[in-house]
Amino acid sequence: LKMARFGDLLKEFRLAGGWSLREFCTTHGLDAGNHSKLERGRFPAPDSDERVEGYARALGLKEGSDQWFSLFDAAAAERGRLPSDLLNDQDVVDKLPALFRTIRSEQQAGGIDLDELVERIRKS
C-alpha cells in the first residue's frame, strides 16, 4: 500500500475527468505552469484546507467521498500534519499517542509492517 502524493492525485483526478492540463486550468482560472509543477511535485501541497477544497470542487469530487478525503489526506501528510477533520475529533486525538507508541514499539522490535497495520485497522 502506498499513499498517492497530492500532485499525483490532482493529475489522476484531472485525467479521470477528461481534462487536458490547459483545459482544466483555463476553465478554473489556474496558471497552467504552476499547476503542472504542483502535479509533478515541484510545488508543495497547499497549506490551507480552503485551497485543497477549491481543487477538490474544481475536479468535481463528491464531498465526503473516498477521493475527496484522499486529496485532503495527501495534502495534510505532505505538510506533516493530521487532517483537520480528524484533529477536530477529540476521540481520535485522544487515541493518537497510543497509536504513535504502538508504531514506535513495533519499529524497535524489529520493524513494522505498516501495510499490514493499515489493513488491520481497515478491517476493525
Backbone as ProteinMPNN parsed JSONL, in Angstrom:
{"seq_chain_A": "LKMARFGDLLKEFRLAGGWSLREFCTTHGLDAGNHSKLERGRFPAPDSDERVEGYARALGLKEGSDQWFSLFDAAAAERGRLPSDLLNDQDVVDKLPALFRTIRSEQQAGGIDLDELVERIRKS", "coords_chain_A": {"N_chain_A": [[0.841, -1.197, 0.0], [0.694, 2.06, -0.977], [0.471, 5.389, -0.325], [-0.868, 7.794, -2.444], [0.724, 10.709, -3.687], [-0.035, 14.213, -3.28], [0.113, 15.774, -5.695], [0.132, 13.731, -7.61], [-2.43, 12.689, -7.248], [-3.979, 14.923, -7.973], [-3.423, 15.056, -10.723], [-4.29, 12.484, -11.541], [-7.075, 12.609, -10.924], [-7.805, 14.787, -12.518], [-7.279, 13.82, -15.099], [-9.05, 11.654, -15.097], [-11.384, 13.047, -15.197], [-11.365, 13.813, -17.772], [-9.996, 16.07, -18.669], [-7.576, 18.074, -20.307], [-4.442, 19.434, -19.252], [-4.21, 22.211, -19.821], [-6.851, 22.85, -20.543], [-8.254, 22.294, -18.158], [-7.042, 24.175, -16.439], [-7.623, 26.623, -17.71], [-10.419, 26.596, -17.605], [-10.825, 26.781, -14.85], [-9.491, 29.016, -14.008], [-6.737, 28.855, -13.402], [-3.157, 28.971, -13.27], [-1.416, 27.397, -15.764], [1.294, 26.602, -15.856], [2.139, 26.729, -13.161], [0.298, 24.937, -12.071], [1.013, 22.58, -13.329], [3.532, 22.204, -12.184], [2.72, 21.741, -9.571], [1.291, 19.338, -9.867], [3.401, 17.692, -10.599], [4.865, 17.582, -8.32], [6.717, 19.527, -7.882], [6.019, 21.863, -6.707], [4.953, 22.427, -3.364], [2.272, 20.718, -1.597], [-0.852, 22.431, -1.073], [-1.203, 24.584, 1.799], [-3.517, 25.146, 3.049], [-6.802, 24.176, 3.968], [-8.887, 25.305, 2.572], [-7.846, 25.877, 0.067], [-7.24, 23.303, -0.867], [-9.823, 22.306, -0.889], [-10.863, 23.9, -2.92], [-9.522, 22.853, -5.169], [-10.543, 20.22, -5.047], [-13.271, 20.654, -5.508], [-13.16, 21.847, -8.054], [-12.264, 19.673, -9.479], [-14.473, 18.158, -9.415], [-15.001, 16.376, -7.382], [-16.876, 14.427, -5.128], [-18.074, 15.705, -2.151], [-16.961, 14.361, 0.874], [-16.484, 11.873, -0.174], [-14.381, 8.97, -0.87], [-12.376, 9.759, -2.663], [-12.371, 12.542, -2.261], [-11.534, 12.718, 0.465], [-9.051, 11.457, 0.18], [-7.551, 13.328, -1.247], [-7.411, 15.503, 0.567], [-6.135, 14.156, 2.686], [-3.662, 13.442, 1.545], [-2.566, 15.984, 1.067], [-2.387, 16.971, 3.701], [-0.642, 15.064, 4.841], [1.706, 15.527, 3.388], [2.287, 18.024, 4.322], [3.036, 17.423, 6.809], [1.137, 17.145, 8.773], [-1.887, 16.308, 10.581], [-5.031, 15.494, 9.121], [-7.464, 18.085, 9.254], [-10.139, 17.453, 9.852], [-9.895, 15.174, 11.382], [-8.385, 16.101, 13.505], [-10.26, 17.625, 14.749], [-11.826, 15.819, 15.996], [-12.177, 14.746, 19.054], [-12.04, 12.21, 20.241], [-10.464, 10.756, 18.432], [-8.07, 12.251, 18.562], [-7.397, 11.812, 21.243], [-6.635, 9.157, 21.125], [-4.383, 9.083, 19.56], [-1.723, 9.258, 20.784], [-1.4, 6.602, 21.756], [-1.427, 5.176, 19.362], [0.9, 6.206, 18.157], [2.827, 5.289, 20.02], [2.531, 2.527, 19.679], [3.41, 2.166, 17.038], [6.107, 3.028, 17.303], [7.029, 1.135, 19.165], [6.746, -1.253, 17.711], [8.591, -0.714, 15.668], [10.996, -0.66, 17.105], [11.08, -3.282, 17.882], [11.997, -4.645, 15.768], [11.041, -3.774, 13.397], [8.224, -2.586, 11.534], [5.363, -3.547, 9.833], [3.811, -1.512, 8.03], [1.884, -1.624, 6.043], [0.467, -3.947, 6.703], [-0.506, -3.148, 9.21], [-2.197, -1.033, 8.488], [-4.092, -2.46, 6.991], [-5.145, -4.094, 9.046], [-6.322, -2.137, 10.64], [-8.231, -1.125, 8.859], [-9.919, -3.31, 8.664], [-10.992, -3.459, 11.172]], "CA_chain_A": [[0.0, 0.0, 0.0], [1.426, 3.319, -0.995], [-0.449, 6.511, -0.459], [-0.516, 8.671, -3.546], [1.084, 12.074, -3.327], [-1.049, 15.2, -3.644], [0.2, 16.103, -7.121], [-0.283, 12.557, -8.383], [-3.888, 12.625, -7.178], [-4.526, 16.014, -8.809], [-3.327, 14.648, -12.126], [-5.166, 11.326, -11.74], [-8.471, 13.042, -10.934], [-7.999, 15.65, -13.681], [-7.355, 12.956, -16.281], [-10.296, 10.886, -14.988], [-12.449, 13.952, -15.608], [-11.253, 14.035, -19.21], [-9.446, 17.39, -18.964], [-6.145, 18.309, -20.521], [-3.935, 20.388, -18.262], [-4.577, 23.583, -20.215], [-8.317, 22.972, -20.492], [-8.621, 22.368, -16.746], [-6.58, 25.439, -15.869], [-8.388, 27.706, -18.319], [-11.78, 26.508, -17.073], [-10.877, 27.105, -13.422], [-8.713, 30.219, -13.728], [-5.467, 28.486, -12.792], [-1.971, 29.108, -14.103], [-1.058, 26.051, -16.219], [2.678, 26.314, -15.471], [2.174, 26.44, -11.728], [-0.477, 23.726, -11.801], [1.857, 21.475, -13.781], [4.541, 21.999, -11.136], [2.022, 21.157, -8.423], [1.024, 17.938, -10.201], [4.667, 16.945, -10.667], [5.528, 17.61, -7.022], [7.745, 20.593, -7.848], [5.465, 22.79, -5.712], [4.376, 21.659, -2.25], [0.817, 20.688, -1.462], [-1.368, 23.641, -0.416], [-1.197, 24.513, 3.267], [-4.825, 25.501, 3.603], [-7.909, 23.307, 3.564], [-9.71, 26.027, 1.605], [-7.224, 25.711, -1.249], [-7.451, 21.909, -1.247], [-11.241, 22.199, -1.216], [-11.033, 24.503, -4.239], [-9.115, 21.853, -6.163], [-11.488, 19.101, -4.999], [-14.511, 21.076, -6.17], [-12.864, 22.024, -9.476], [-12.14, 18.34, -10.051], [-15.791, 17.528, -9.374], [-15.034, 15.302, -6.394], [-18.035, 14.484, -4.241], [-17.685, 15.978, -0.774], [-17.097, 13.222, 1.769], [-16.152, 10.621, -0.863], [-13.006, 8.5, -0.672], [-11.489, 10.622, -3.452], [-12.322, 13.827, -1.55], [-10.67, 12.581, 1.633], [-7.684, 11.105, -0.212], [-6.869, 14.569, -1.624], [-7.118, 16.213, 1.81], [-5.166, 13.376, 3.462], [-2.357, 13.56, 0.895], [-2.061, 17.339, 1.322], [-2.016, 17.053, 5.118], [0.541, 14.237, 5.071], [2.869, 16.214, 2.82], [2.566, 19.185, 5.17], [3.441, 16.916, 8.114], [0.027, 17.419, 9.698], [-3.046, 15.423, 10.517], [-6.17, 16.185, 8.505], [-8.186, 18.899, 10.238], [-11.37, 16.807, 10.315], [-9.512, 14.239, 12.442], [-7.954, 16.89, 14.664], [-11.457, 18.154, 15.403], [-12.498, 14.692, 16.649], [-11.421, 14.571, 20.291], [-11.815, 10.788, 20.469], [-9.309, 10.402, 17.604], [-6.897, 12.918, 19.132], [-7.062, 11.129, 22.496], [-6.042, 7.843, 20.841], [-3.164, 9.208, 18.764], [-0.49, 8.86, 21.479], [-1.31, 5.144, 21.794], [-1.047, 4.755, 18.021], [2.311, 6.551, 17.979], [3.615, 4.37, 20.85], [2.474, 1.212, 19.045], [4.296, 2.203, 15.869], [7.491, 3.066, 17.791], [7.323, -0.15, 19.801], [6.926, -2.226, 16.632], [9.843, -0.385, 14.981], [12.092, -1.071, 17.971], [11.065, -4.739, 17.989], [12.491, -5.249, 14.536], [10.386, -3.242, 12.209], [6.767, -2.615, 11.497], [4.786, -3.67, 8.509], [2.741, -0.508, 8.03], [0.801, -2.082, 5.17], [-0.341, -4.88, 7.486], [-1.197, -2.368, 10.234], [-3.29, -0.319, 7.822], [-5.128, -3.448, 6.675], [-5.793, -4.482, 10.296], [-7.161, -1.013, 11.057], [-9.369, -1.069, 7.932], [-10.823, -4.43, 8.941], [-11.581, -3.381, 12.515]], "C_chain_A": [[0.867, 1.234, 0.0], [0.414, 4.427, -1.212], [0.038, 7.423, -1.584], [-0.199, 10.065, -3.023], [0.02, 13.025, -3.87], [-1.052, 15.486, -5.147], [-0.228, 14.957, -8.009], [-1.806, 12.432, -8.406], [-4.536, 13.713, -8.027], [-4.546, 15.591, -10.271], [-4.271, 13.487, -12.427], [-6.626, 11.754, -11.845], [-8.769, 13.953, -12.122], [-8.166, 14.802, -14.937], [-8.633, 12.124, -16.273], [-11.495, 11.733, -15.4], [-12.402, 14.295, -17.087], [-10.668, 15.377, -19.603], [-7.961, 17.314, -19.306], [-5.713, 19.312, -19.457], [-4.397, 21.808, -18.596], [-6.09, 23.815, -20.114], [-8.785, 23.133, -19.037], [-8.255, 23.728, -16.158], [-7.347, 26.633, -16.426], [-9.795, 27.756, -17.732], [-11.868, 27.033, -15.641], [-9.987, 28.283, -13.021], [-7.387, 29.947, -13.027], [-4.334, 28.7, -13.78], [-1.468, 27.707, -14.471], [0.366, 25.671, -15.805], [2.789, 25.946, -14.005], [1.419, 25.156, -11.394], [0.324, 22.484, -12.226], [2.928, 21.162, -12.731], [3.931, 21.369, -9.889], [1.766, 19.669, -8.678], [2.304, 17.102, -10.196], [5.438, 16.96, -9.346], [6.647, 18.633, -6.919], [7.328, 21.713, -6.897], [4.87, 21.947, -4.599], [2.848, 21.69, -2.279], [0.355, 21.958, -0.769], [-1.405, 23.471, 1.093], [-2.526, 24.937, 3.873], [-5.888, 24.544, 3.076], [-8.777, 23.983, 2.515], [-9.166, 25.841, 0.19], [-7.426, 24.277, -1.759], [-8.914, 21.705, -1.65], [-11.524, 22.799, -2.591], [-10.64, 23.543, -5.356], [-10.12, 20.702, -6.216], [-12.781, 19.458, -5.738], [-14.298, 21.26, -7.679], [-12.775, 20.67, -10.187], [-13.465, 17.582, -10.057], [-15.873, 16.369, -8.39], [-16.228, 15.509, -5.467], [-17.561, 14.666, -2.808], [-17.969, 14.76, 0.1], [-16.769, 11.879, 1.125], [-14.715, 10.204, -0.538], [-12.018, 9.369, -1.435], [-11.298, 11.973, -2.766], [-11.333, 13.733, -0.39], [-9.24, 12.231, 1.246], [-6.895, 12.355, -0.611], [-6.481, 15.37, -0.383], [-6.048, 15.495, 2.623], [-3.764, 13.501, 2.874], [-1.75, 14.94, 1.152], [-1.594, 17.474, 2.766], [-0.742, 16.274, 5.394], [1.798, 14.922, 4.546], [3.245, 17.453, 3.619], [3.025, 18.751, 6.562], [2.395, 17.166, 9.183], [-0.998, 16.296, 9.62], [-4.177, 16.187, 9.856], [-7.019, 16.885, 9.567], [-9.472, 18.248, 10.72], [-11.067, 15.796, 11.42], [-9.065, 14.98, 13.694], [-9.134, 17.464, 15.426], [-12.264, 17.07, 16.106], [-11.694, 14.327, 17.893], [-11.131, 13.107, 20.596], [-10.587, 10.314, 19.682], [-8.04, 10.982, 18.214], [-6.449, 12.221, 20.419], [-6.359, 9.79, 22.259], [-4.732, 7.929, 20.065], [-1.895, 8.822, 19.528], [-0.323, 7.335, 21.553], [-0.898, 4.592, 20.427], [0.438, 5.019, 17.783], [3.211, 5.603, 18.77], [3.657, 2.983, 20.226], [3.428, 1.151, 17.859], [5.753, 2.193, 16.318], [7.908, 1.728, 18.392], [7.587, -1.222, 18.745], [8.236, -1.979, 15.881], [11.036, -0.875, 15.799], [12.195, -2.589, 18.073], [11.49, -5.412, 16.684], [11.786, -4.805, 13.286], [8.89, -3.42, 12.265], [6.339, -2.734, 10.045], [3.578, -2.739, 8.475], [1.575, -0.922, 7.134], [-0.124, -3.029, 5.933], [-1.135, -4.133, 8.556], [-2.391, -1.631, 9.634], [-4.427, -1.283, 7.494], [-5.875, -3.891, 7.93], [-6.738, -3.391, 10.776], [-8.399, -0.938, 10.161], [-10.402, -2.143, 8.244], [-11.506, -4.328, 10.297], [-12.779, -2.459, 12.571]], "O_chain_A": [[1.689, 1.422, 0.897], [-0.383, 4.402, -2.15], [1.217, 7.772, -1.652], [-0.783, 10.53, -2.045], [-0.723, 12.69, -4.792], [-2.101, 15.443, -5.789], [-0.873, 15.166, -9.037], [-2.399, 12.112, -9.437], [-5.523, 13.461, -8.718], [-5.551, 15.746, -10.965], [-4.971, 13.497, -13.44], [-7.338, 11.316, -12.749], [-9.865, 13.9, -12.678], [-9.073, 15.03, -15.738], [-9.237, 11.908, -17.323], [-12.496, 11.211, -15.89], [-13.285, 14.982, -17.601], [-10.819, 15.797, -20.75], [-7.197, 16.584, -18.675], [-6.554, 19.964, -18.837], [-4.917, 22.514, -17.732], [-6.535, 24.864, -19.649], [-9.605, 23.999, -18.73], [-9.059, 24.352, -15.465], [-7.682, 27.555, -15.683], [-10.3, 28.829, -17.402], [-12.861, 27.654, -15.261], [-9.758, 28.518, -11.835], [-6.965, 30.715, -12.163], [-4.535, 28.618, -14.992], [-1.132, 26.919, -13.587], [0.61, 24.521, -15.439], [3.451, 24.972, -13.647], [1.847, 24.381, -10.538], [0.3, 21.461, -11.542], [3.193, 19.998, -12.431], [4.57, 20.549, -9.229], [1.999, 18.838, -7.8], [2.278, 15.928, -9.824], [6.537, 16.413, -9.262], [7.435, 18.606, -5.974], [8.173, 22.423, -6.351], [4.339, 20.867, -4.857], [2.229, 22.559, -2.894], [1.091, 22.514, 0.046], [-1.61, 22.37, 1.605], [-2.637, 25.071, 5.092], [-5.88, 24.157, 1.908], [-9.345, 23.308, 1.656], [-9.927, 25.67, -0.762], [-7.743, 24.064, -2.929], [-9.206, 21.018, -2.628], [-12.338, 22.264, -3.345], [-11.336, 23.433, -6.365], [-10.506, 20.26, -7.298], [-13.312, 18.651, -6.501], [-15.148, 20.877, -8.482], [-13.163, 20.541, -11.348], [-13.567, 16.499, -10.632], [-16.712, 15.481, -8.54], [-16.541, 16.634, -5.078], [-16.751, 13.886, -2.307], [-19.066, 14.201, 0.073], [-16.774, 10.852, 1.805], [-13.936, 10.99, 0.001], [-10.944, 9.686, -0.924], [-10.18, 12.486, -2.701], [-10.418, 14.547, -0.269], [-8.302, 12.663, 1.917], [-5.697, 12.436, -0.342], [-5.356, 15.86, -0.286], [-5.158, 16.133, 3.186], [-2.789, 13.648, 3.612], [-0.554, 15.052, 1.423], [-0.526, 18.028, 3.025], [0.143, 16.759, 6.099], [2.841, 14.894, 5.2], [4.399, 17.883, 3.593], [3.362, 19.588, 7.399], [2.721, 17.373, 10.352], [-0.972, 15.457, 8.719], [-4.274, 17.404, 10.013], [-7.259, 16.339, 10.643], [-9.871, 18.452, 11.866], [-11.898, 15.583, 12.303], [-9.334, 14.541, 14.812], [-9.024, 17.758, 16.616], [-13.275, 17.365, 16.743], [-10.654, 13.677, 17.797], [-10.08, 12.792, 21.153], [-9.767, 9.559, 20.204], [-7.043, 10.275, 18.364], [-5.251, 12.061, 20.653], [-5.577, 9.342, 23.097], [-4.038, 6.922, 19.932], [-1.054, 8.116, 18.971], [0.794, 6.835, 21.422], [-0.11, 3.65, 20.347], [1.151, 4.157, 17.268], [4.241, 5.158, 18.262], [4.7, 2.33, 20.237], [4.169, 0.181, 17.703], [6.557, 1.434, 15.777], [9.016, 1.25, 18.149], [8.53, -2.004, 18.865], [8.917, -2.931, 15.5], [11.979, -1.441, 15.246], [13.275, -3.123, 18.323], [11.349, -6.625, 16.533], [11.933, -5.417, 12.228], [8.368, -4.295, 12.957], [6.899, -2.092, 9.157], [2.469, -3.125, 8.842], [0.42, -0.612, 7.425], [-1.347, -2.93, 5.828], [-2.304, -4.442, 8.789], [-3.473, -1.616, 10.22], [-5.596, -0.956, 7.698], [-7.096, -4.049, 7.899], [-7.831, -3.682, 11.263], [-9.503, -0.71, 10.657], [-11.605, -1.921, 8.108], [-12.487, -5.026, 10.553], [-13.38, -2.291, 13.632]]}, "name": "protein", "num_of_chains": 1, "seq": "LKMARFGDLLKEFRLAGGWSLREFCTTHGLDAGNHSKLERGRFPAPDSDERVEGYARALGLKEGSDQWFSLFDAAAAERGRLPSDLLNDQDVVDKLPALFRTIRSEQQAGGIDLDELVERIRKS"}
